[in-house]
Amino acid sequence: MFLGGAILPGPALMARALAEGTSRLPAVAALEQALPPSMPGRSTQEAIAAGIGWGIRGAIARLVDKARAALGSDTGTEVDVILTGGWRGAIRDALPGAIEMPDLVLAGIALAAERACSR
């Protein structure tokens, strides 16, 4: 059962916002789906990638902590966290105990199709 969540802009949107919303910051072509570059970034490109990567990791870890606390106290049970999508590898170690399901969306579509076909 889905109990709630949060919506956060992804790395591409963050990079695009920095490039389009400032007069001097360049576009960052690709952000890896692995750990961000070391801090501090030694070039503008590295600094942007580090800010976005470490910022996303920190934001997600904090959001999960807050949600676990709120939902756990509401339900009195442990709350599972599921990692899916291309960036899950970049935040995996920031969320100990999270369950990885790389094909969660496809599994959901398959389940929905099965149910629709059985009617």
C-alpha positions as CSV (number, residue, x, y, z in Angstrom):
1,M,0.0,0.0,0.0
2,F,1.4,3.4,-0.9
3,L,1.3,5.7,2.2
4,G,2.8,8.9,0.7
5,G,5.9,10.3,-0.7
6,A,7.7,13.4,-1.9
7,I,8.5,14.9,-5.3
8,L,12.0,16.2,-6.0
9,P,13.5,17.5,-9.3
10,G,15.9,15.1,-10.9
11,P,19.5,15.9,-11.8
12,A,18.8,16.9,-15.4
13,L,16.2,19.4,-14.4
14,M,18.5,20.8,-11.7
15,A,21.4,21.2,-14.2
16,R,19.1,22.8,-16.7
17,A,17.7,25.2,-14.1
18,L,21.3,26.3,-13.2
19,A,22.3,26.8,-16.8
20,E,19.1,28.6,-17.8
21,G,18.6,30.5,-14.6
22,T,22.0,32.0,-14.3
23,S,24.1,34.1,-16.6
24,R,27.4,32.4,-16.2
25,L,27.0,28.8,-15.3
26,P,27.4,26.3,-18.1
27,A,25.2,23.4,-18.9
28,V,26.3,20.1,-17.5
29,A,25.9,17.5,-20.2
30,A,25.6,14.3,-18.3
31,L,25.5,13.5,-14.6
32,E,26.6,9.9,-13.8
33,Q,24.2,7.5,-12.2
34,A,26.9,6.7,-9.6
35,L,28.4,8.6,-6.7
36,P,28.9,12.4,-7.4
37,P,32.5,13.8,-7.7
38,S,34.5,14.4,-4.6
39,M,34.0,17.6,-2.6
40,P,34.9,20.2,-3.3
41,G,34.5,20.2,-7.1
42,R,37.8,21.5,-8.6
43,S,36.1,23.0,-11.7
44,T,32.8,24.6,-12.4
45,Q,31.5,21.4,-14.1
46,E,32.6,19.3,-11.1
47,A,31.2,21.8,-8.6
48,I,27.8,21.7,-10.4
49,A,27.9,17.9,-10.5
50,A,28.9,17.7,-6.9
51,G,26.2,20.2,-5.7
52,I,23.5,18.4,-7.6
53,G,24.7,14.8,-6.8
54,W,25.4,15.3,-3.1
55,G,22.3,17.6,-2.8
56,I,20.0,15.0,-4.2
57,R,21.6,12.3,-1.9
58,G,21.2,14.5,1.1
59,A,17.7,15.6,0.3
60,I,16.5,12.0,-0.4
61,A,18.1,10.7,2.8
62,R,16.4,13.5,4.9
63,L,13.1,13.0,3.2
64,V,13.2,9.2,3.9
65,D,14.1,9.8,7.5
66,K,11.2,12.2,8.0
67,A,8.8,9.9,6.2
68,R,9.9,6.9,8.1
69,A,9.4,8.7,11.4
70,A,6.0,10.1,10.5
71,L,4.6,6.9,8.8
72,G,6.2,4.6,11.4
73,S,4.5,6.4,14.2
74,D,1.2,6.5,12.3
75,T,1.2,2.7,11.6
76,G,3.4,1.4,14.5
77,T,5.4,-0.7,12.0
78,E,8.7,-0.5,10.1
79,V,8.3,1.4,6.8
80,D,9.9,-0.2,3.7
81,V,11.8,2.1,1.3
82,I,12.0,0.9,-2.3
83,L,14.7,2.2,-4.6
84,T,14.0,2.2,-8.3
85,G,15.0,4.1,-11.4
86,G,18.4,4.9,-13.0
87,W,19.7,7.0,-10.1
88,R,19.2,4.4,-7.4
89,G,22.9,3.4,-7.5
90,A,23.9,7.0,-6.7
91,I,21.9,7.0,-3.4
92,R,22.0,3.3,-2.5
93,D,24.5,3.6,0.3
94,A,22.7,6.7,1.7
95,L,19.7,4.5,2.5
96,P,20.7,1.4,4.4
97,G,18.1,-1.3,4.4
98,A,16.3,0.0,1.3
99,I,15.0,-2.6,-1.1
100,E,16.2,-2.3,-4.7
101,M,13.6,-3.0,-7.4
102,P,15.1,-1.7,-10.7
103,D,12.1,-2.8,-12.8
104,L,9.3,-1.6,-10.4
105,V,7.4,0.4,-13.0
106,L,7.5,-2.5,-15.5
107,A,6.4,-5.0,-12.8
108,G,3.5,-2.7,-12.0
109,I,2.5,-2.5,-15.7
110,A,2.7,-6.3,-16.0
111,L,0.5,-6.7,-12.9
112,A,-2.0,-4.2,-14.2
113,A,-2.1,-5.9,-17.6
114,E,-2.6,-9.3,-15.9
115,R,-5.5,-8.0,-13.9
116,A,-7.1,-6.4,-16.9
117,C,-6.7,-9.6,-19.0
118,S,-8.3,-11.8,-16.3
119,R,-11.5,-9.8,-16.2
